[in-house]
Amino acid sequence: MNLPPVVSPQEWKSARAELLVKEKEHTRARDALAAERRRMPRMALEKEYAFDGPSGPASLHDLFEGRRQLIVYRFFYEPGVHGWPESGCRGCSMVADQVAHVAHLNARDTTLAFVSRAPQPDIERWKARMGWEIPWYTITDDFDADFDVDEWHGTNAFLRDGDEIFRTYFVDKRGDEAMGSTWSYLDLTALGRQEQWEDSPEGYPQTQAYVWWNRHDEYDEPTAFEHALSDAAASQRGATST
């Protein structure tokens, strides 16, 4: 291997500082791309779609679970896939292993769901083996063909406005490599991370960064940051009153 040279701590820090400039440029470019994505035109859905779920038949509207946004990943687990029925696509399985706890997405009014053509009993068995808890539905119609995931994996983002559903974005191939973190999923959506620092169209829902972050099992409770803000506000009121 033709490895880079060994240098002193000072030289290493200098080299790292030079690269950090480019990394920050990359981060700002990624933020700008996400801001442009939030301004993408929407595509109205003109068809109804039907799925089978753990609780029985479900519509695409049901997949939202009452939230405003939905992200759907097409996982290849079905007859014809190598390893069926004992296992699903290896690449799709790596994607599933990378998914962060969905409670963080749910806190941003966003649901993540997987869809496959495998029957529900097989999906439940496969999920149990792999330890996945992502909601997972069976495709029963042309959903995969209509949304460009009949022959390859892919991630579609949808927005719900009342009973109307809109397709807002789509990635596949290497675009799916980045999926898994809460941030990568939110950056794919029409509403983004919904934080005040973001460049979003006027009227988009936004809250202060950090305030909404919480442990995945404590989203029904105020965060420590919210407690600190409340305490600071109370202290300020007390100082003002004296």
C-alpha positions as CSV (number, residue, x, y, z in Angstrom):
1,M,0.0,0.0,0.0
2,N,1.2,3.5,-0.9
3,L,0.3,5.1,2.4
4,P,0.5,8.9,3.1
5,P,3.6,10.1,4.9
6,V,4.0,10.1,8.7
7,V,4.1,13.7,10.1
8,S,4.3,15.6,13.4
9,P,1.2,16.5,15.4
10,Q,1.5,20.1,14.2
11,E,1.7,19.1,10.6
12,W,-1.2,16.7,11.0
13,K,-3.4,19.5,12.5
14,S,-2.4,21.8,9.7
15,A,-3.3,19.3,7.0
16,R,-6.6,18.6,8.8
17,A,-7.4,22.3,9.0
18,E,-6.9,22.6,5.2
19,L,-9.3,19.7,4.6
20,L,-11.8,21.1,7.1
21,V,-12.3,24.1,4.9
22,K,-13.4,21.9,2.0
23,E,-15.6,19.8,4.3
24,K,-17.4,22.9,5.5
25,E,-17.9,23.9,1.9
26,H,-19.4,20.5,1.2
27,T,-21.7,20.8,4.2
28,R,-22.9,24.2,3.0
29,A,-23.4,22.9,-0.5
30,R,-25.5,19.9,1.0
31,D,-27.6,22.4,3.0
32,A,-28.2,24.5,-0.2
33,L,-29.2,21.4,-2.1
34,A,-31.7,20.4,0.6
35,A,-33.1,24.0,0.5
36,E,-33.6,23.6,-3.3
37,R,-35.2,20.2,-2.8
38,R,-37.7,21.9,-0.4
39,R,-38.7,24.1,-3.3
40,M,-39.3,21.2,-5.8
41,P,-42.8,21.2,-7.4
42,R,-45.1,18.5,-6.0
43,M,-46.7,15.7,-8.0
44,A,-50.3,15.0,-7.1
45,L,-51.2,11.3,-6.8
46,E,-54.2,10.4,-9.0
47,K,-54.6,6.8,-8.0
48,E,-55.4,4.9,-4.9
49,Y,-52.9,2.3,-3.7
50,A,-53.5,-0.8,-1.6
51,F,-51.1,-2.7,0.7
52,D,-51.3,-5.5,3.2
53,G,-50.0,-4.6,6.7
54,P,-49.6,-6.2,10.1
55,S,-53.2,-5.2,10.9
56,G,-54.7,-6.1,7.5
57,P,-55.4,-4.0,4.3
58,A,-54.0,-0.5,4.2
59,S,-54.1,2.4,1.9
60,L,-51.1,4.7,1.1
61,H,-52.9,7.2,3.3
62,D,-52.8,4.7,6.2
63,L,-49.0,4.4,5.8
64,F,-48.6,8.0,7.0
65,E,-50.0,6.8,10.4
66,G,-51.6,10.2,10.8
67,R,-48.4,12.2,10.2
68,R,-47.8,14.8,7.5
69,Q,-44.9,13.2,5.7
70,L,-44.1,9.7,4.6
71,I,-40.8,8.2,3.4
72,V,-41.2,4.8,1.6
73,Y,-38.2,2.5,0.9
74,R,-38.7,-0.3,-1.5
75,F,-37.0,-3.4,0.0
76,F,-36.5,-6.4,-2.3
77,Y,-37.8,-9.3,-0.3
78,E,-40.0,-11.5,-2.4
79,P,-40.0,-14.6,-4.7
80,G,-37.2,-14.3,-7.2
81,V,-34.8,-12.5,-4.8
82,H,-31.7,-14.5,-4.0
83,G,-32.2,-16.3,-0.6
84,W,-36.0,-16.2,-0.7
85,P,-37.8,-16.9,1.6
86,E,-35.2,-17.3,4.3
87,S,-33.7,-13.9,3.6
88,G,-34.0,-10.7,1.5
89,C,-31.7,-8.6,-0.7
90,R,-28.3,-8.1,1.0
91,G,-28.0,-4.5,-0.1
92,C,-31.5,-3.7,1.1
93,S,-30.6,-5.4,4.4
94,M,-27.6,-3.1,4.9
95,V,-29.9,-0.1,4.3
96,A,-32.3,-1.5,7.0
97,D,-29.4,-2.0,9.4
98,Q,-28.4,1.6,9.1
99,V,-31.9,3.1,9.9
100,A,-31.9,5.3,13.1
101,H,-34.7,5.0,15.6
102,V,-37.9,6.1,13.8
103,A,-39.1,8.0,16.9
104,H,-36.9,10.9,15.9
105,L,-38.5,11.1,12.5
106,N,-41.9,10.7,14.1
107,A,-41.1,13.7,16.2
108,R,-40.8,15.7,13.0
109,D,-44.3,14.6,11.8
110,T,-42.7,12.1,9.5
111,T,-43.2,8.3,9.1
112,L,-40.7,5.9,7.5
113,A,-42.1,2.6,6.0
114,F,-40.7,-0.2,4.0
115,V,-42.6,-2.0,1.2
116,S,-42.0,-5.4,-0.5
117,R,-44.0,-7.9,-2.4
118,A,-43.4,-10.6,0.2
119,P,-46.5,-11.7,2.2
120,Q,-46.9,-10.4,5.7
121,P,-46.0,-13.7,7.5
122,D,-42.7,-13.8,5.7
123,I,-42.0,-10.1,6.4
124,E,-42.8,-10.6,10.1
125,R,-40.5,-13.6,10.3
126,W,-37.7,-11.8,8.5
127,K,-38.1,-8.7,10.7
128,A,-37.9,-10.8,13.8
129,R,-34.7,-12.5,12.7
130,M,-33.0,-9.2,11.9
131,G,-34.3,-7.2,14.8
132,W,-35.9,-4.5,12.7
133,E,-38.9,-2.5,14.0
134,I,-39.6,-0.4,10.9
135,P,-43.3,-0.5,9.7
136,W,-43.3,-2.8,6.7
137,Y,-46.1,-3.4,4.2
138,T,-46.8,-5.7,1.3
139,I,-47.3,-4.2,-2.2
140,T,-50.5,-5.6,-3.9
141,D,-50.8,-3.4,-7.0
142,D,-48.7,-1.1,-9.3
143,F,-47.2,1.1,-6.6
144,D,-43.7,-0.2,-7.3
145,A,-44.0,0.4,-11.1
146,D,-45.6,3.8,-10.7
147,F,-42.9,5.0,-8.4
148,D,-39.8,3.7,-10.2
149,V,-39.0,0.9,-7.8
150,D,-40.3,-2.2,-9.6
151,E,-36.8,-3.2,-10.8
152,W,-34.5,-1.5,-8.3
153,H,-34.5,-0.2,-4.8
154,G,-35.4,3.4,-4.1
155,T,-36.7,5.9,-1.6
156,N,-39.8,8.0,-2.3
157,A,-40.9,11.0,-0.2
158,F,-44.6,12.0,0.1
159,L,-46.4,14.9,1.7
160,R,-50.0,14.8,2.9
161,D,-52.4,17.7,2.9
162,G,-55.7,16.5,4.3
163,D,-56.7,13.6,2.1
164,E,-54.5,14.7,-0.8
165,I,-51.1,13.0,-1.2
166,F,-48.2,14.4,-3.2
167,R,-44.9,12.9,-4.3
168,T,-42.1,15.3,-3.4
169,Y,-38.8,13.6,-4.1
170,F,-37.1,10.3,-5.0
171,V,-33.6,8.8,-4.8
172,D,-32.2,5.4,-5.8
173,K,-28.9,3.7,-6.7
174,R,-26.1,5.5,-4.8
175,G,-28.6,8.0,-3.5
176,D,-29.8,5.3,-1.1
177,E,-26.3,4.9,0.3
178,A,-26.7,8.1,2.4
179,M,-30.1,7.0,3.8
180,G,-30.3,5.8,7.4
181,S,-29.7,8.8,9.6
182,T,-32.5,10.9,10.9
183,W,-30.9,13.9,9.2
184,S,-30.5,12.3,5.7
185,Y,-34.2,11.3,5.7
186,L,-35.4,14.7,6.9
187,D,-33.2,16.4,4.3
188,L,-35.0,14.4,1.6
189,T,-38.4,15.6,2.6
190,A,-40.4,18.6,1.5
191,L,-40.4,20.2,5.0
192,G,-36.7,19.3,5.8
193,R,-35.5,19.3,9.4
194,Q,-38.0,22.0,10.3
195,E,-35.4,24.0,12.2
196,Q,-35.1,27.8,12.2
197,W,-31.6,27.9,10.7
198,E,-32.8,26.2,7.5
199,D,-33.5,28.1,4.3
200,S,-37.1,27.2,3.8
201,P,-40.1,28.9,2.1
202,E,-42.1,31.2,4.2
203,G,-44.6,29.6,6.5
204,Y,-42.9,26.2,6.7
205,P,-43.0,24.7,10.2
206,Q,-39.8,25.4,12.1
207,T,-38.6,25.2,15.7
208,Q,-35.3,26.1,17.3
209,A,-32.5,23.6,16.8
210,Y,-31.8,21.2,19.7
211,V,-35.1,22.0,21.5
212,W,-37.0,19.1,19.9
213,W,-34.2,16.6,20.2
214,N,-34.9,13.9,22.8
215,R,-34.2,10.3,23.8
216,H,-36.3,8.0,21.6
217,D,-38.5,6.9,24.5
218,E,-39.1,10.4,26.0
219,Y,-40.7,12.4,23.2
220,D,-43.8,12.8,25.3
221,E,-41.7,14.6,27.9
222,P,-40.0,18.0,27.7
223,T,-36.4,17.9,26.7
224,A,-33.6,19.0,29.0
225,F,-33.0,21.9,26.6
226,E,-36.6,22.9,26.9
227,H,-36.3,22.8,30.7
228,A,-33.1,24.9,30.5
229,L,-34.9,27.5,28.3
230,S,-37.9,27.5,30.7
231,D,-35.6,28.0,33.7
232,A,-33.7,30.8,31.9
233,A,-36.9,32.5,31.1
234,A,-38.1,32.2,34.6
235,S,-34.8,33.6,35.9
236,Q,-35.0,36.5,33.5
237,R,-38.6,37.3,34.6
238,G,-37.4,37.2,38.2
239,A,-34.5,39.6,37.4
240,T,-36.8,41.9,35.6
241,S,-39.3,42.0,38.4
242,T,-36.7,43.0,41.0
